Amino acid sequence: MPRPRRPKAPRGQTAQSSSQLRIIGGRWRGRKVAFAPIEGLRPTGDRLRETLFNWLQFYLPGARCLDLFAGSGALGLEALSRGAGAVDFVELDRGAAQILRQQLSVLQADNGEVHNLPAEVFLAQPTAPYDLVFVDPPFAANLWDSTLKQLSAGGLLGENALIYVETPRGTSVAVPEGWQLQKEKQAGQVCMRLFSL
């Protein structure tokens, strides 16, 4: 079967101006996907993703997922590769959203949808509840507390939902009432936390 052609770069961007990451598990294991090299965008690294998806391996099959502040799409694409039922990618930057749509097309992932709008606007819209939410905003924006509060109050989380939160090491977050910390790991300058309802 012929390999799909590499997508054209969005207008105004050259192929050299995109960066790449590697999907580390599942049906697309080893595939490289492009993402926009935007200032402040830091895809979750391979080792951190390996740890996270080891935590999630029994929850992913068929799960409805939300990748907020998607950026490169590393977390949502990894989830799709490992059997998630559907992923909504929310990304404010137009260029990053466009490249992410191209990658989904190349991967023939019709169960992934990109929403080019602010996370707080997306969270205010009615939608079916999610089983798993990735919250990894730009570190400089300090959006954790407001995002978690909106997630909790908006009816966006399923009965047994899991919420992954990535912050700089040493950063405390205001966790909504009733959330339970299931896993936590410090890796370099990053803190990984997985909560359940």
N, C-alpha and C positions, 0 to 999 in steps of 0.2 A: 504494500500500500504506500503510495507516495506521501512524503511528509508535507504537511501544510506549509505554504509559503510564509515567510516572515512578514508581519503586517507592515504597511507603510507608516512612516512617522506622521503624526498630525501636521497639518499645514503650519509652517513657521518653525517646525522642529526638524532637525536632521536626525538620521538614524543614530549618529554618534552621540547625540545629546540625551539618549535614553540609557538607563542603567539596567542591570539584570539581577535577578535572584533565582535561586534554584528551589523547586518544590522537592521536599525531602521524603515524602511517603505517599502511599496510595497508588492509584492508577496512573498518575502523571509523575511518578517518582523520577527524579533526575532531569525533568524538563526545566529549561530556563525560560523565564518570562520577563518581559521588559517592564520598566516603570519609569515615571518621570523623575528626573533628578532635581527635585524641588528643595529649596533651602528648608532645613528643619525636618525633612522627611527621613526617618530612620526605620527601615524595615526591621521587624523582629528577627534577630539573627538565627542561624541554623540551629545552634545548640539550645537556645531558648525555645524555639519552635518544637524541637524534638522533645524537650521536657514537657511543654504544654500539651502536645498531642499524645504523649504517653498518658498524661492525666485524663485526657478526654476520650481515649480510644473506645471505651464501652458506651459512651453517650452519643457519639457522632452519627452512626448509621441512621439515615432518615431524618436527622434533626433539622429543624428550621432555625437558621442562624442569621445574626445581624453583625456585620463588620462596620462599626462606627469609626469615623476618622480613618477610612480604609487606606488612603495613601497608595502604597504599592499593591495593596490587596493580598499581601503575603498570608495573613491569617485566614481570610475567607477562601482564598484559592487552595490553601492546604486543607481546609475543612471539606471543600468540594472534592478534592482528590481522594480524601479518605472516607467518602461515603455520605456526607451531609446531603439532606434532601433538597435544600434550597438555601441560598445565601443572598441577602440584600447587602450591597456595598454602598456606604454613604460617604461621599467625598466632596468637599467644597471646591477644591481646585479643578478648574475646567480641563486643563491639560492632563492632569493625573487621571481624572474620570474617563477621558477619551481613550487614553492608552489602556486603562483597565478594561474598557468595553472591547477594545481590539483583542486583548489577551483572552477574554472569555470567548470571543468569536473563533480565534485560532484553536482553542481547546475544545470547541463545540460544546461549551457548557451553557446549555439553554436554561439551566436551573439557577443561574446567577444573574442578578439584575443590579445595575449601577444607578444610583440616585445622586445627581450633581446638585447638592444643596447643603446648607448648614445642618449639622447634626441636630441642633435644638428644634429646627423647623421640621425635620423628618420625624423626630420623636413626638411632636405635637399632632401628627396626623394619625387617624385611626388605621389600625392594621391588626392582623391576626397575631396572637402572642408568639413570642420566640422561645425556643428551647435553650439557646446558647447565644450569648452576646459578648463580643470582643470590644473592650473599651481601652483604646490605646491612642489618646489624643496627642497632639504636639506638646512636648513637655513644657515648653515656655508659656503655653496658653493657660495652664492651671485650670483645666475644665473638669477634673474628676468629680468634685463634690456636686456641682450643678448637674452634670450628666447623670450620675447615679441617682440623684434625687428625682430627676425627671423620668428616668427609667422606671423607678419604683412606683411613682405616682400615676403613671400613664396607662396602666393596664397592658403593658407591652411584654410582660414576662409570663411564661407558662407556669403551671403549678409546680413543676420540679426544675425550673430553669437554673442554668449555671451562668455566672457572669465572670469573665476574665478581665482583670484590671492590671495594666502595666504602668508603672510609675518610676521616677528616679529613686534610687536607693535612699532610704531615710525619709521618704515622703509619706505622711499620714493622710488617710482619706476618711471622710465622714460617711460611714456605711449606714444605709437605711436600716431601720428597725426590722428585725426578723431575719436578716441575712446572716449566714453562717460561713466563717472562713474554713474552707476545705483543704486548701493547699497554699503554701507560701514558699518562695525561694528567692534568695538574693543571688544575682549573677552579674558580676562586675559592678557596674554603676546602675543596674536595673533591679527593680523588685517586681516579682511576678506573684499575683494573688488570684486564687480561684474561689469564688463565693457561690453558695447555693441558697435557695429560699427555704 
